[in-house]
Amino acid sequence: MRKTILTLAAIAATAIPTVGAVAAEGEKSFVHEGSTYVYTRTNANGQAVIEGRRYPGNEPFRFVVKGHRVTGTTGNTQVSFTTDEARGALGSGVETSAR
């Protein structure tokens, strides 16, 4: 689970420009371990806010990037990790596509 969360944050934090079948205009998506993640990235008070849902299951997630620290929730689980940890998880079974 932690590996999936870190991979999700790494993809979202780098804002890879991908669009999948589930994503609406302005949203990005990627596939990891059979799940599709759809998200948006905004800025609030000088911090990156990454929000979206994982399908199937429609599970919400929200991450706030403050410097080198990421905090937030995925489903009902609180998470906290460094951006370096997230980058380290990138590249482990992640499939992206652009349309």
Phi, psi and omega in degrees: 000314181298320179298318179296317180296316180296319178296317177303312181296322180296315179296311183294320182294328179274354176051053176297126184282087178236151177225123180253181183294332183275334187287135174272171179303134181090350178261157176243160179210159172206163179246133178216126179049043175082357178252146176258129179251126180240129186209165170234156177235125178231173175242134177222122179056037178078010180240144177283132177242122182245116183230145178181198181220150176254135180238147355289165179110337177056036182278125182281153170217153179209124178237143174239125181260117179240101183065243180257017183239138177241129175229159178158203181223151168226118190062236178254015184258124175285138179228153177203128181198170180270159177294330176296321177297320180295316179298324180295332180278343182297141177093006180255082176077035180255129178245122177242158176212147177244140178241000000 
